[in-house]
Amino acid sequence: QAGPGSFYPPTVLTDCTPDMLVMREETFGPIAPVRVVPDFAAAVAEAADDRYGLAATVLTANMAHAQEAWRSLPVGTVKINAVFGGAPGGASEPRRASGTGFGFGPELLDEMTAMKVVHWSAPGG
């Protein structure tokens, strides 16, 4: 790509194995590692076996699979049949070794404030 800066083209990696770095680290790049597993339960188990927990994307036409995924994956955001997005104003809390706190929503403001409780009694009362 001409011009200043760096460019890495969108890349799909096939035949990936769980021990590959691209399967164990957050790449934050246009890389899609693909791994074939025997069934949906194995896919969820492998996705959960990770130290990160920012987000997960689940592609399925099966509503039971979608519900199983969002209930069991230890991540802050689960996207079903969607790669990007979320509810405007909705909170997003990373899990495990991902992120640094809430993104979006009123929870973000709560994270930046400290509550103080004051008990006040009128003099003589």
Secondary structure, DSSP 8 states (H G I E B T S, - for coil): --SSS-----EEE-S--TTSHHHHS---SSEEE----SSHHHHHHHHHSSSEESEEEE--S-HHHHHHHHHH--SSEEEES-SS---TT--B--EETS-SS-BSHHHHHHHT----------TT-
